[in-house]
């Protein structure tokens, strides 16, 4: 083989290897080169919320979400429209005791319509947005 060809090939391979290593090493930085909006640093919300009422209680079923430490459930006889807790609501899980689905709400009045919603909460991230069931309200069964 021609000695110049071998030197040229060796130079090309060495140059290519140097470029590849430079790109790989420079892409290992952990810092972003753009700013992030901390308002969006919140948990994902459940994609499903369902309620199975009986006489004086209701079983609430939802999809558990990642990185969630606990859930908050809000129940009211009036429609829930505000992002904040609504006046007259009963809040379940503020003591961080609701860790996963399902959860049974007890002490509901028979023959009463209720509105419900749930959110994922964590010690290190902002809570998720509220999740509402497909049917916005549910009614307790009236005993016969």
C-alpha positions as CSV (number, residue, x, y, z in Angstrom):
1,X,0.0,0.0,0.0
2,X,1.0,3.5,-0.5
3,X,2.5,5.2,2.6
4,X,0.7,8.5,1.9
5,X,-2.7,6.6,1.8
6,X,-2.0,5.0,5.2
7,X,-1.0,8.4,6.7
8,X,-4.0,10.1,5.2
9,X,-6.4,7.4,6.5
10,X,-4.9,7.5,9.9
11,X,-5.2,11.3,10.0
12,X,-8.9,11.1,8.9
13,X,-9.7,8.5,11.5
14,X,-7.9,10.4,14.2
15,X,-9.7,13.7,13.3
16,X,-13.1,12.0,13.2
17,X,-12.5,10.3,16.5
18,X,-11.4,13.7,18.0
19,X,-14.6,15.4,16.7
20,X,-16.9,12.6,18.0
21,X,-15.2,12.7,21.5
22,X,-15.5,16.5,21.6
23,X,-19.2,16.4,20.8
24,X,-19.9,13.6,23.3
25,X,-18.0,15.3,26.1
26,X,-19.5,18.7,25.5
27,X,-23.0,17.3,25.5
28,X,-22.7,16.0,29.1
29,X,-23.4,19.3,30.8
30,X,-26.2,19.1,33.3
31,X,-27.2,22.7,33.1
32,X,-29.9,24.0,30.7
33,X,-29.0,26.9,28.5
34,X,-32.6,28.1,28.7
35,X,-34.7,29.4,31.6
36,X,-37.6,27.4,33.0
37,X,-40.9,28.7,34.3
38,X,-41.3,27.3,37.9
39,X,-45.1,27.8,37.6
40,X,-45.2,24.6,35.6
41,X,-43.3,22.6,38.2
42,X,-46.2,20.6,39.4
43,X,-47.4,17.0,39.6
44,X,-49.3,15.3,36.8
45,X,-53.0,14.8,37.5
46,X,-55.0,11.6,37.3
47,X,-56.5,10.8,34.0
48,X,-59.6,9.2,35.4
49,X,-61.9,9.8,38.4
50,X,-65.0,7.8,39.1
51,X,-67.4,7.6,42.1
52,X,-69.5,4.6,43.2
53,X,-72.1,5.8,45.7
54,X,-74.1,3.7,48.1
55,X,-76.4,4.8,51.0
56,X,-74.1,6.8,53.3
57,X,-70.7,6.5,51.6
58,X,-69.0,6.6,48.2
59,X,-66.0,4.8,46.9
60,X,-63.7,7.2,44.9
61,X,-61.5,5.6,42.3
62,X,-58.7,7.3,40.3
63,X,-55.5,6.5,38.5
64,X,-52.5,6.9,40.8
65,X,-49.8,9.3,39.5
66,X,-46.0,9.2,39.7
67,X,-44.2,11.2,42.3
68,X,-47.4,11.8,44.3
69,X,-47.1,11.6,48.1
70,X,-50.8,11.9,48.9
71,X,-54.1,13.0,47.4
72,X,-56.7,15.6,48.4
73,X,-60.4,15.1,47.8
74,X,-62.9,17.9,48.0
75,X,-66.6,17.2,48.3
76,X,-69.4,19.8,48.2
77,X,-73.2,20.0,47.6
78,X,-72.5,23.0,45.4
79,X,-70.7,22.9,42.1
80,X,-66.9,23.2,42.4
81,X,-65.8,26.1,40.2
82,X,-62.8,27.8,41.9
83,X,-59.2,26.6,41.9
84,X,-59.1,27.2,45.7
85,X,-61.1,25.2,48.2
86,X,-64.7,26.2,48.0
87,X,-66.8,27.4,50.9
88,X,-68.8,24.6,52.4
89,X,-66.6,21.9,51.1
90,X,-65.5,18.9,53.1
91,X,-61.8,18.2,52.5
92,X,-60.4,14.7,52.8
93,X,-56.7,13.9,52.9
94,X,-55.3,17.2,54.3
95,X,-53.6,15.0,56.9
96,X,-51.7,13.3,54.0
97,X,-53.4,10.0,54.7
98,X,-54.8,9.3,51.2
99,X,-51.9,7.5,49.5
100,X,-53.6,5.6,46.7
101,X,-56.9,4.6,45.0
102,X,-59.5,3.7,46.0
103,X,-60.7,5.7,49.0
104,X,-64.1,5.5,50.7
105,X,-65.8,8.8,51.8
106,X,-68.1,8.1,54.7
107,X,-70.9,10.0,56.4
108,X,-72.7,11.3,53.3
109,X,-76.4,12.2,53.5
110,X,-78.8,9.9,51.6
111,X,-80.8,11.4,48.7
112,X,-78.2,14.3,48.3
113,X,-76.3,15.3,45.2
114,X,-72.5,15.9,45.7
115,X,-69.8,17.4,43.6
116,X,-66.3,16.0,43.9
117,X,-62.7,16.6,42.7
118,X,-59.2,15.3,43.4
119,X,-55.6,16.5,43.1
120,X,-52.2,14.9,43.5
121,X,-49.9,16.5,46.1
122,X,-46.2,16.2,47.1
123,X,-43.8,17.5,49.6
124,X,-41.4,18.9,46.9
125,X,-43.6,19.9,43.9
126,X,-46.7,22.0,43.5
127,X,-50.0,20.1,43.5
128,X,-51.6,19.0,40.2
129,X,-54.6,20.7,38.7
130,X,-58.0,19.4,39.9
131,X,-59.5,16.4,38.3
132,X,-63.3,16.1,38.0
133,X,-65.3,13.0,37.2
134,X,-67.0,12.6,33.8
135,X,-70.4,13.1,35.5
136,X,-69.8,16.3,37.4
137,X,-72.0,15.2,40.4
138,X,-73.2,12.0,42.0
139,X,-76.3,11.3,44.2
140,X,-76.4,9.1,47.3
141,X,-79.0,6.3,47.2
142,X,-82.1,6.8,49.3
143,X,-82.8,3.8,51.5
144,X,-86.3,2.3,51.0
